[in-house]
Each structure stands twice: as C-alpha cells, then as structure tokens.
Amino acid sequence: MHGSQFHAISPAVENVFRKYTWPGNVRELGNLLERICILEPGSTVELQHLPNRIIRACQTGAAQVLAPSGGYAARTQNCIERPSGKFRCAA
C-alpha cells in the first residue's frame, strides 16, 4: 500500500485489532493502516505504530503498556496544514 515496505502485522497488533470496537467500522481500520503505511518505517506493523487511544481502549487490568513516544502521535502532531488546504507531514 502506497509503496510501503509493510508485509506483516505483529501478533500484539493483531490482538489489539481484534479487541478494539472500531466505532468507525472498516473505514477507520483502513484509514489507520493507510496512515501507518505512509508515515511509519518498518516491515511489520508494531504497537508503536498505533495511536495510544486504541491501545488504551483494548487494555484490561492495571498495567498499561503504551506505545513509545515518537511514533504515530509525534508524526500526527507534526502535520501542518498549508494555506492551500493541503497537509504536509514532517516525519
């Protein structure tokens, strides 16, 4: 997808995908995977590529392991809207 090198999804991410309720249905999942393929490096989709809100929504118990900073959240915050209405993402 989009010339990315992603060819696999880690078991941990697969588990999160199965637990998450996907309020936006398949469109939300598709948009997330597209964003990961465009903005993130690697060949396997890992937890660090997912937004923390999705990981938090799937966790049970007191111990929470959040994705490391600098991944999806940092790249999302670095997206800047240009005057033309188009976005430029500084990754």
N, C-alpha and C positions, 0 to 999 in steps of 0.2 A: 504494500500500500504506500503510495507516494514516494517510491524509491527508497524506502527504509530497509534496514537490514534485519528487522524483526522477523523471526521464524518460529518462535515458541512463546508460551506463557508458563511462568513458573507455577508449581503446584500451589504455593501460597496465594498467588494471584487468582488462580482458578478457584480456590476455596472462597476467597473474598467475593468473586464474581457470582458464585452460587448462593452465597448468603445474603448479598445485597438485594434490596427490594426493587431496585430500578424503577423509581417513580416516573422516569421519563421513557420507560419501555426500551425497546431495542434501539431507538434513536439516540438515547442517552449513552448506551453502550457503544454504539457506532461512533458517536462524536468523541467519546473518550479515547477509543482506540486510534482514531484518526489523529487526534491531538498528540498522543504519545508517539505515533509514527513520525510525525513532523518535527516535534520538538526534542525528543529524547534520544540519546545514543544507546547502542547496545543491540543484541540479537535476541534477547529474551525479555519479555515484559516482567518486571520485578515489582515488589511492593513500593520501592522508592519512586516508581513512575506514577503511582496512583495518588489522587488527592487525599489528604488526611481525612476529609469528611466521609469518604467512602469507607476507609479503613475503620474509622471510629464507629460508624454505623453497623459494622459487622462484628465488632468485638464484644465478647462477653467476659464477665469476671472483672476483677480489679486491675489486673496488669494490662496495660495498653502499650503496644509497640507501634509507634507512629513511624511513618516514612521519614527518612532523614531529610533535613532541610537542604535546599539547593536543588531539589528535583523539580517535580511538577509545579509546586507552589511558587518557587522562585522564578521559573520561566513564565508562569502566568502573570505574576506581578510585573515582569519586565516588558510585557506587551504594551505598546504605546499607540494610541490612535493618532494617525496623521490627519492634517487638515482635510485631506481628500476623502476622509472617511474610511480609509484602509488602515489595517493594523500592521505594525512592524514588531516582530518579536526578537528581542535581543537574547540569544541563548548562549 
